[in-house]
Amino acid sequence: MVDKVRDILYDLGENPDEFCPIAEGDKPWLVRLEALMHDTCNTAEAAARSIVDEKDQQGIEFFGDEGWAALPDEARATFDVDCANHTRQLAGVQYRRMSKPLIESLLRDFQGEVRSQLGPCMRVELDSECLIRSLAKLLDTGYA
């Protein structure tokens, strides 16, 4: 990944060492890292924590304990944020997780009654996401 970023910087006429320097051992020098944006899953969160820990470790190795601690907070801090595109989906996922048992309990008897009267071909939604999608299709005049 670092090599790809360095290649893109080089292709753009920039000096890759200025923006994405490589330390000894071909590891990226994370001390200059200011921000991370990542997915909201546990793996991405753990990877971000690991990257920030490695940045701190590299800072201590390069500047020493006192030197790293003496740097301003903004030089040592890393802005760690979840991707907004992924974060906006969390509310919908939580709604579906919380509403599914409630909708199933409220409509289970109704589903049985509808199926007994109209047969197995009649569709009764018990999942909130499918129910909302079905209602949206009924309300959208362009869908019919």
C-alpha positions in Angstrom: 0.0 0.0 0.0 2.8 2.4 0.9 4.6 1.6 -2.3 1.5 2.3 -4.3 1.1 5.7 -2.6 4.7 6.5 -3.2 4.3 5.5 -6.9 1.3 7.8 -7.3 3.2 10.7 -5.6 6.2 10.1 -8.0 3.9 10.0 -11.0 2.4 13.4 -9.9 5.9 14.9 -9.8 6.1 15.0 -6.0 8.9 13.7 -3.9 7.6 10.6 -2.1 10.1 10.9 0.7 8.5 14.3 1.7 5.0 12.9 2.1 5.6 9.2 2.8 9.1 8.5 3.9 10.5 5.0 4.4 12.5 4.3 7.6 15.1 1.7 8.0 13.9 -1.8 7.3 11.4 -0.7 4.6 8.8 0.3 7.1 6.8 3.5 6.6 7.8 6.2 9.0 4.5 6.8 10.8 5.7 9.7 13.0 4.4 12.1 10.4 1.0 10.5 10.3 -1.6 12.9 11.3 -4.9 11.1 10.6 -6.5 7.8 9.9 -9.9 7.1 8.3 -11.1 3.5 8.2 -14.0 1.1 8.1 -16.2 0.6 11.3 -15.6 -3.1 11.7 -13.6 -4.5 14.6 -10.7 -5.5 12.4 -10.3 -2.0 11.0 -10.6 -0.5 14.5 -7.9 -2.9 15.7 -5.6 -2.1 12.7 -6.0 1.6 13.4 -5.0 1.2 17.1 -2.0 -0.8 16.0 -0.9 1.9 13.6 -1.2 4.6 16.2 0.7 2.4 18.7 3.4 1.9 16.1 3.6 5.6 15.4 4.1 6.3 19.2 6.8 3.6 19.3 8.6 5.0 16.3 8.5 8.4 17.8 10.0 7.3 21.1 12.7 5.3 19.3 13.6 8.3 17.1 13.2 11.2 19.5 13.7 9.4 22.9 11.1 9.3 25.7 11.7 12.9 26.7 11.9 14.2 23.2 8.7 12.5 22.1 6.9 13.8 25.2 8.2 17.3 24.6 6.7 17.6 21.2 3.4 19.5 21.0 0.2 17.4 21.3 -0.7 18.1 17.7 2.6 16.6 16.5 2.0 13.4 18.5 -1.7 13.1 18.1 -3.4 11.1 15.4 -6.9 12.0 14.3 -8.6 8.6 14.2 -12.0 8.7 12.5 -14.5 6.2 11.1 -15.3 6.5 7.4 -18.5 8.7 7.1 -19.8 6.4 4.3 -19.7 3.4 6.7 -20.8 5.3 9.8 -24.0 6.6 8.2 -25.1 3.0 7.7 -24.7 2.1 11.4 -28.0 3.7 12.4 -29.9 1.6 9.8 -28.2 -1.6 10.8 -29.0 -0.9 14.5 -32.6 -0.2 13.7 -33.0 -3.5 11.8 -31.3 -5.4 14.6 -33.6 -3.9 17.2 -36.8 -3.8 15.3 -36.7 -7.3 13.8 -37.8 -9.2 17.0 -40.5 -6.7 17.7 -42.0 -6.8 14.2 -41.8 -10.6 14.1 -43.6 -10.8 17.5 -46.3 -8.3 16.4 -47.0 -9.8 13.0 -46.4 -13.6 13.5 -50.1 -14.3 14.3 -51.2 -12.1 11.4 -48.9 -13.9 9.1 -50.4 -17.3 10.1 -53.9 -15.9 9.6 -53.2 -14.5 6.2 -51.5 -17.7 5.0 -54.4 -19.8 6.3 -56.9 -17.7 4.4 -55.0 -16.8 1.2 -52.5 -19.6 0.9 -48.8 -19.8 0.9 -48.4 -17.5 -2.2 -49.4 -14.4 -0.1 -46.3 -12.5 1.1 -46.3 -11.1 4.6 -43.1 -9.3 5.6 -41.7 -10.0 9.0 -38.3 -8.4 8.5 -38.2 -4.6 9.0 -35.9 -3.9 6.1 -38.1 -5.9 3.7 -41.3 -4.3 5.2 -39.9 -0.8 4.7 -38.8 -1.6 1.1 -42.3 -3.0 0.3 -44.0 0.1 1.8 -41.7 2.3 -0.2 -42.6 0.4 -3.4 -46.3 1.0 -2.7 -45.7 4.7 -2.2 -43.5 5.2 -5.2 -45.7 5.8 -8.3 -42.9 5.1 -10.6 -42.4 1.6 -9.2 -45.7 0.1 -10.3 
